[in-house]
Amino acid sequence: MGRAGKLAVGAIIGGMALTLALMAALDPPATRASAPPPISGADAHSVPFGTLRRCRSVTAADSECEAAWEAKRRHFFGQEKDER
């Protein structure tokens, strides 16, 4: 490829980059999802914090810890109210 071919390829790539930049600048921003409602004290999960703190360092299988972490996971992902 000679000098003219390299210039043509460079012009094409530059034109594409310019087109993409203009399209990104002129598109309206995407609408954002609304924030989830704040969690009140009544909505707080029933797992005591001390249990979760103790279960962080447990290396053997413990049914109480598994249940506590499962409740924490359901609360975090907002699945508690769906099951009731």
C-alpha positions in Angstrom: 0.0 0.0 0.0 1.4 3.3 -1.0 1.3 6.7 0.6 -2.1 7.5 -1.0 -3.6 4.3 0.3 -2.4 5.0 3.9 -3.8 8.5 3.7 -7.2 7.1 2.5 -7.3 4.6 5.3 -6.4 7.2 7.9 -9.1 9.6 6.5 -11.7 6.8 6.7 -10.8 5.9 10.3 -10.7 9.6 11.3 -14.1 10.1 9.7 -15.6 7.2 11.5 -14.2 8.4 14.8 -15.6 11.9 14.2 -19.0 10.5 13.3 -19.1 8.4 16.5 -18.0 11.4 18.6 -20.7 13.6 17.1 -23.4 10.9 17.5 -22.4 10.5 21.2 -22.4 14.2 21.8 -25.8 14.9 20.1 -27.8 11.9 21.6 -29.9 12.8 24.6 -28.7 11.2 27.8 -30.4 7.9 28.7 -33.1 8.1 31.4 -31.9 6.7 34.7 -33.9 4.5 37.0 -35.3 6.0 40.1 -33.5 5.3 43.4 -35.0 2.6 45.6 -37.0 3.8 48.5 -35.0 4.3 51.7 -35.0 1.4 54.2 -36.7 2.4 57.5 -36.1 0.7 60.8 -39.3 -1.3 60.4 -38.0 -2.8 57.1 -34.7 -3.8 58.7 -33.9 -7.5 58.6 -34.4 -9.7 61.7 -30.9 -11.3 61.6 -28.8 -9.9 64.6 -25.6 -8.2 63.5 -23.6 -10.2 66.0 -24.6 -13.5 64.3 -23.4 -12.3 60.9 -20.2 -11.0 62.5 -19.5 -14.3 64.2 -20.3 -16.2 60.9 -17.7 -14.2 58.9 -14.9 -16.3 60.4 -16.7 -19.7 60.7 -14.9 -22.2 58.4 -17.1 -25.3 59.1 -20.7 -25.7 57.9 -23.0 -24.1 60.4 -26.8 -24.2 59.8 -27.4 -21.0 61.8 -24.8 -19.1 59.8 -26.2 -20.4 56.5 -29.7 -19.3 57.5 -28.4 -15.9 58.6 -26.5 -15.3 55.3 -29.5 -16.5 53.3 -31.8 -14.0 55.1 -29.2 -11.3 54.6 -29.0 -12.1 50.9 -32.8 -12.1 50.4 -33.0 -8.8 52.2 -30.2 -7.3 50.1 -31.9 -8.3 46.8 -35.3 -7.2 48.0 -36.9 -10.7 47.9 -38.3 -10.7 51.5 -41.6 -9.0 50.6 -42.2 -11.3 47.6 -42.3 -14.4 49.8 -44.8 -13.1 52.3 
